[in-house]
Amino acid sequence: MSLESYGLPDWIINNLNEQNIVDLMPVQSEIVPFIARTEGHDILVAAPTGSGKTLSYVLPIVQKLHKRIIRRLRVLVILPTHDLVIQTEKTFQSIIKGTNLVVESLGLKSLHLEQSLLVSSHYNQQNDSVYYESLVDIVVTTPGRLVEHLNETPGFNLQHLTYLVIDEADRLLRESYQFWLERVIDSTKSGTNDRSINLSNRGDMQILDSKYKSLGSHLEHLSSKESRLIKLLLSATMTYNPEKISLLELNAPLYYSSTKKKESSTKYSMPDSLQEYYVACPASQKPLSLIHIVYSILLKKKSDNARIICFTNNKEIAQRLHTLIGLVNEINGYNIKPALYSSTVSTIERSHLLESLKNNHINLLICSDILSRGMDVPNVDAVINYNLPLTAVLYVHRVGRTARAGKEGEAYTIVDTVDKSKLIAISNKASRLNPIKRLVFNNKDFVLFEKTYKKALIQTKQSLKLSSHKLGLLKNGGNGTNNNKTSTLIESLLEINKKRAQRNFE
């Protein structure tokens, strides 16, 4: 179907075409009209990761909002990470182009600067009143930063919200930072924060009159909503925790799921375009297997310009693996260009890393699970689980970075003998068109990078020993007595035993 068939105006279609979008993805083609035509109901959407959920709500919301006359905060989008905030704001910016709508992201600047971007205040000496004017139509934020503004920013409130969007809802509803959910729901009812008073409207401004503070319910009509708030929850997996759901105070909710009826007994669904593989090997061979998988992908593409994401279970393993792989570098004319993506890297730097992956300046992003939720990196060739994810839902979110928008993708999981049974248990919780296939590597598969790997292994150990020695000196007043224990721990964490690794080449 053409974009015109969804009732989208020409200016939105032009903005989509500028991003080379000429049609909606299958899930988007159902969710966009579903949201657009729904009034008087809250909406819950469960759709696989990579199905384009963000654009699914951005399009109908912007289409409804662009005719507004008075600028007020009408759309609030809450996400679990700053990385997702950046990505979602960019999506809004690309669609509102050509309108006078204003979208602002929170949590990436100082609180004071954000306050100046959200609300302007005007004091009228003649009648001793303060006027607050909203400077934004749409806010994209994490829960913690939102609570800060509700508590600390005069004139900032949720009284005129038309849409409350909770993206990655299953994860957000598990978090209780500053009781953010209760705080948000209360604010949508009262319309004011602790430092503001009842609002009325004069012209294009929201008015806060200090003389009305003690009048209480007499002025409640001044803060009545122009239209009822619609709550929109989206996730790849939707929570069924009745306690959390009840806090949302949903109104006659409508539930959309892209899962087919015949799959209803299975909680998760994998994309049909995804090919999944696993490698079972001793812990000492895991780095070798990773290098071989990366090399095989580059060889198949006949180019260094691949997009590969490798997940580990924590940032420490990611750091050590990045050090090792960075020293391997070139194999048979193909360059492995790794980068580290973790919470130790600033939000801005992480954003630059994603751009570098998109632009083929790097081809292997080694990361913790900070990247597993919601982030959209187009055309990822493969995802590699260096460590088996702890849960089925985490597996779904990790491998969901590839095979997005109907495009082909591959997922590899490296397991030892202990984790193999766990992988089977996880895989049984998802339905899939293509079964998970086993790959078997032997010593001859590693010959190409034998010498390079040995050198990298020695250099990595030396580098880590030096770092641990410095750490030991700091912790032990300069004597470094714990250095040997620290070195042993580091080697264990990296899952490499030098002697066992060398036997692979004998």
N, C-alpha and C positions, 0 to 999 in steps of 0.2 A: 504494500500500500504506500501511496505517496504521503508526504508530510501534510499536504493540504487536506487529505481525507480525515485527519484527526481534529479538524477545526482550528488548527493553529493559525494565527495571523501571519501576514507576509513578513513582518519585521522579525518575528521569532524564527520563521523559516530561513530568512537571510542569515541570521546569526548562527543557526545550525549549519547552514551550507558553508559558512566561513570556517567551520571546524571539520569540514568534509563529512558531515552527517546528512545523508539524503533520505534516510528511513529510520524508523524506530526499531529497536531490538524487540524480540517477541514479548518479553515480559513488559517492557515499556509500552508496547502497543496496547496492552490490556490495562495497565495501571494508570496511565495518563488520563484516558477518558473516565476511568473508574473514579479517580480523585476529582476530576473536573466537574462531573455531574452530581457528586455527593454533597448534600447539604443536610444539616440536622443530625448527622451521625459522625461519630469518631471512627477512625479507620486504622486497621491493623494489617500490615503487609508482610508476608513471609515469602521471600524469593531468594534463590541461590546467590551467593556472592559472585560478582562479575556480571550480573544480569542488568545492570544499569539503573539501580534503584534511585540514586541521587538525582539524575536527570528526570526520572519518573515523577518526582514531586516538585522539582524546580520549574518545569514547564507549566503545569496547570496553576501553580501558585503565582508565578510571575504574570501569566496571562490574566488572572483575576485581579491582580494588584495594580497593574500599570495604569488603570483609569482612575486611581484614587486622586482626590483633590487636595486633601489635607495630609501632610506628612506626619505620620505617627508610627511608632513601632508596632507593626502588625504581624510580622513573621519572626518567630524565634526558633532557630535550629540548634539542637544540643547534640554534641558528639563527644566521644570518650577521649580523643587525643587531639593535640594541637596540629599534628600532621593532617588529620582528617578535616580539621577546621580550615586549614589553608586550602586543601583540595576543594572543599565544598564552596568556599567563598569564590574561588576561581570559576567554578561552574556557574554560580549565580551571576558573576560579573560578565561572563561570556553571553548569557541569555538576556540580561537587562540592557545590553548595549543599545543605545539609541533612545532610551527612556530617561526620565529624570528620577528613577528609583535609586535609592542609596542603600548599599549593603556594607556592613562593617563586621570584621572578625575581631574577636576578643581573645586576650591571653598572650598576644605576641608583642605588645607594646607596654609601656608603663601604665599603671592604673590611672594616673593623672592625665596622661595624653588621651587615653581612651575615653575618659569622662568628658573631655572637651570635644570629642568627636561624636558622642552620643546625645548630649543635651546642651542647649544654650539657655542661660538664665537672664532675665531682664527685671530690674527693680524699678517700680513706679513709686516715686516719693509722694505724689499727690494723694494716692489712696492706700499707701503703705502695703503694697502687694508685690509678690514675686511671680513672674511669668516664666514658665519653663516650656521651651520649644524642643520637640524631638527633631534631631538632625538625621535620623535614619528611618528606613522602612523595614529593613531586614537585619537581624543580628545572628551571627553564627559563632558559637562559643562552646567551651567545655563547661561542665557543671560548676566546678570550683570558682572559675572567674565570674560566672554569672551571679553566684551567691555574693561575691565581693561587691559587685555593682549594685545589687539589690540592697545591700547593707550600707554602702558607702557613697553612692552617687545620688545626690539630691535630684529629684525630678525624673529619675529613671524608674519606670514601672511597667507592668505588663497588662495594664487595664484595657488597652485597645487591641490586644492580640486577636488576630483572626485565625492564625495557624500556629500551633505548637507542635514542632516536629522533633521527635526523639529518634535519631538515627543510630543504628547499632543498639537497638533497644534492649536486647537480651543482656548485653554487657553493662549498659548504663543502669539498668534496674537492679543489678547486683551491687552497685556502688552506693554508699550512703554518706559520701563526703558532705559534711555540714548539713545533712538531711536535705540535700538539694531538691529532691522531688517534692517533699512536703512544702518546702519554701516556695517553689515555683507555683504549685497549685494554689497555695494560699494567696500568692501575689496576683494571680489571674482573677481571683475573686475580689480582693480588696482594692486592687488597682494602685496601691501606693506602697512605698517602702517605709521603713521606720522613721525616716527623716522627712517624709512629705505628708501633705494633708489632702483634703478632698479637692479633686480637680474639676474645673468647669472649662468650657470652650469659648474662646473669643477670637473670631477670625481664624487664622492659621495656627494659633498658639494654644498650647495646653496651659491653663492658668492655675497657679497655686496661690491661694489667698490666705495669708496667715491669720486673718481676722476670723476665718471660718473654722479654725481648729477645734474649738469647743462645741461646735454646733452638732457634731456627730451625725446621727441618722437623718437629720433634717435636710442634709444636702446629698444623701445617698443617690438621688436621681441624677446628680451631676456627673457621676462616674459610671453611668450605665453604658453597656456595650452597644456599639452600632450594629453589630451582628454577633451571633453566637460563636464562641471559640470552637474550632475543630482541632482535635488532637490526632496526630498522625504518627504512628509507631511503625518503624521499619527495621527488619533484621533478616539475616539468613536463617536464623532459628529463633522462634518466638517463645518467650517465657510463658509458663503456665502456673507460676507461683501466684496463688489467689491473693496473698497478702500484698504483693507488689502491684498486682493489677488493680486491686481495690483502691490503692492510694491515688491512682490516676483519675478516679471518678469518671470513667468513660460513659459517654452518653449514647445509648443504642448502638454499640459498635458494630461495624461491618468488617468482616475478616476476609482478606484476599490471600490465597496461597497459589503459587505456580506449580506446586506438586500435583502430579496426576493422581486421580482417585486410586488407581491400582497400586500406587506407591504409598498410600496413606498410612500403611502400617510401619513404614520406615521413616525415621525422623529426618534423615538427610538425603539429598539427591545430588549426585555428581553430574557435571555437564557431559553431554554425549560426545563432545569434541575432545574430551580429556583422555589421554592414555596414561595409565599408572603402572609403575614398575617398583620392584624392591630388590635390594641386594642384601643378602645375609652373609656376614663375614665376621672374623674376630675383630675385637676392638682395635687391635694394632693396624688392621688394614683399612679402617674407615677413611683416613685421609687419602690413602692411595685410591680407594674406590671413588671418592669425591673427585679427585683430579682426573681419573679416567672418564668419569661421566661428563665432566666439563669439556674435556678434550674431544670426546665422541660427539658432543653437540656442535662444537666448533667445526669438526671434521665434516659432519653431515651438512652444515650450512656452507662449507667451503669458505668461511670468512670468520674474522674475529668479531664481527658485528652481531653478536648474540646478546640476548637479555635473559640472564639467569639470576634467580634469587635463591640463596641458600639459607635455610633457617636452622638455628641452634636453640637449645633450651635456656640459655642465659647469655648475658653479655660477656662474661669472662671467657666462655668457650668461643664465642664469636671473635673476640679480640685475639686469642691465641691462634685460631684457625686462619684469621686474616694475615697474621704475621707469617705463618708457614706458607700459605698459598702465594703470598706476595713474593716470596723468595724463589718459588718454582718458576714463575713467569712464563718462559717460552717452551713450547713442546713441538718439535718437528715443524717449525715455521709458524705455529699459531701462538698468539700471545694471550695469556690469561691476565685480565686487567681487573683485579679485585678492589673492592672498597668496603669499608666497615660502616654499617648503619645500625646505631644503637642509641640508647638513652644517654650515653656519654658524649654523643655528638649533639650540638645545638639544633634547635628546630629549623633555623634558617639553613644551616649546613646540610641537614637532612633533605630539605627541599631542593638544594642544589645537587645533591647526590642523585635524587630521582631524575632530575633534568639530565644529568650526565649519563644515566642509564638509558634514558629515552634517546639521547643524541649519540649513543654508541661510544662515548668517551671511556666508559667502563663496560665490562660485560659480565661481571659477577658481583652481586651485592650480597655480602655476608651479614646476617642480621639476627637479632633476637625477635621475639614475637611482636615487637612494637610495630612491625610492618604487616602483620598477618590480618589485621582487621580493616576492611573497607578501603584501603588505599588502592588507587587505580593507576597502575603503570601499564600503558597500552602495549600490546603485542609482546608479552613476556613469553619467551620460548619454553622455559622450563623452570620448575620449582624443585629444589632438592631439600629433603629433610635430613640434615646431618644427624640430628637426634630425633628419635620418635616423639611426636607430640604426645602430651600426657592424656589428652581426651579426644574423642571423635570430633567434637565441635571445633577444636583447635586444628585438627587435621583438615577439616573442611575449609576453614578460613585460610590456612596456609596455601593449600593447593589451589584455592580459588583465586590466587594472584595470576594464574595462567588459564588458558582456555576460556577467556572472557569474550563476551559479545559474539559467541558462536564460532570463534576462531580456534584453531587447533592448538593444543598445548600438551606438555608432558610433565609428569610428577614422579620424582624418584625418592624413595625412602631407604636410608641405609640403616640396617639393624644388626645387632649381634644375636647370638642364639637365644638369649633371654628375652629380647624384645620381639622376636618373631611371632610368638604366640599372642603378644599384646597387639601387634599390627593386625593380625587376623581378626581379633575381637573388635578392633576399631573399624576395620573395613566392613565387617558384617552389619554395622549400624547405618550403612549408607547404601542406597540403590545406585546402580551404575549400568550403563550399556556395555562397557568394555571391562572385562575382568582384570584384576591386578596381575601382572606377569612378573615372574622371577628372572633376574639377570644373574648369570654366574660368571665371575671373573677368576682367572688363574694367573700364575706368575708371569706368563709370557705377555699378558695384557699390560703389564706394568714396565716392560723392558724399555720403552721409549723414553721414560722419564726417570729411570733408575738412578743415574748419576746425579741428576738435578735434584731429585728428591732427597737423596742421602745428604747432599751439601746443605739443602734447605733445612733438613732435620737437625743437623749439627748447629747451624747458625741460629735456628729458633731456640734450641736448648741453651746455647750460650747467651742469647739475648734475654731469655727469661730468667736464667740464673743471675745475670748481672742486675736485672730489675729486682729480683727477689733479694739479692745481697744488699742493694741500696735500701730496700724496704726493711730488711733485718737490722741494718745499722740504725735506721730511724727509730725502730721499735725497741731496740735493746741498748740504747745509749751509746751506740758506736761499736759494740763488740760482735754483732752479727751472729750470735750463737745459734739462732734458729734457721740459719741459711740452708743447711742440708735438708731439714724437714720441709722447709718451704719449697725447695727445688723438687723434692720427691712428690709433694702435693701437686705442683704445677704439671709435672710429667703425667701424673695420674689423671688430672683434669683434661689434659689434651688428648688423653687416650692413646698415647703412643709409647711403646716400649721399644727402644732403639734396637736391642738385640733381636727381638721377634720380628721387627720390621725388616732388618737386614736379611734374615733367613728367607724372606720372600723372594730374594734375588739370587739365592745360592742354588 
